[in-house]
């Protein structure tokens, strides 16, 4: 009976995808392992409609792994800017270098070698191999977790180790030996277009008849949600330091943390005096100081209230900090740098 349930689950999804599945996503046009890899990384914690334009720009700039590996991290971050979770971009760049070094420039076709690459976990490795038709491997992204949880009646939050283990087990047992490529895309599409987090369209679901959550009126309760913590808040001055009339001073952020590796304005606490900070940092004379309207930028775990301060100074930016982590740039040079969304927005307003 249990085996029959898994067979029913997979075969109905395969049939459904043939009629209703998504077949024209950017990474499905002239598909390749490389495209699957990049799209799967971009789709982590990011919706398809957001990813589409970024994916196309990424592929235009880096059409091959060789081109990606030979490009600078700044170039990669610049294309990624605005997509968020920048560790993904850094890992892709590192992986490209390793692929050139250890795999003759070709993305590995075996599971273990894929897992050895930075940023590729079990689900991403499984997606690359299954969606490319190389070998059947289970996947467990957010959409798949939701479909499995509702259909099989999995209780508990998917982030708990016991629940995660149960979901991986179900994902493995439901994976068909044949049509695994279609099935993998199908279960992802079903979660993205029908089995939605809120207001799922159960009336057109191909597995509704045996869905535990639907039959037991538990669609709103399954999957269980993680208890939300109240977001903390922070407030910072963003110092927009302008030298030589139009050169903007920026600092590269540390690799770890928010906006890791991107160029940004110096940030200081609201309890600090921007003028005093500038005088300690630079010997230049301050020409003018202008406060801009504060605004909020939200992260997944906290809200940052940004207070921009435009400070114009005479002469060039001279300081004693490592030059690889600081610089003054004219407007044309800024287009080649990886900038966070708030910094991009502020730079545009400076034009």
Buried (B, 14 or more C-beta within 10 A) or exposed (E): EEEEBBEBBBBBBBBBBEEBBBEEBBBBEEBEBBBBBBBBBBBBEBEBEBBBEBBEEBBEBBEEBBEBBEBEBBBBBBBBBEBBBBBBBBBBBBBBBBBBEEBEEEBBBEBEBBBBBBBBEBBBBBBBBBBBEBEBBBBBBBBBBBBBBBBBBBEBBBEEEEBBEBBBEBBBBBBBEEBBBBBBBBBBBBBBBBBBEEEBEBEEBBBBEBBBBBEEEBBEEBBBEEEEEEEEEEBBBBBBBBBBEBBBBBBBBEEEEBBBBBBBBBBBEEEEEBEEBBEEBBEBEBEEBEEBEBEEBEEEEEEBEBBBBBBBBEEEBEEEEEEEEBBBBEEEEBEEBBBBBBBBBBBEEBE
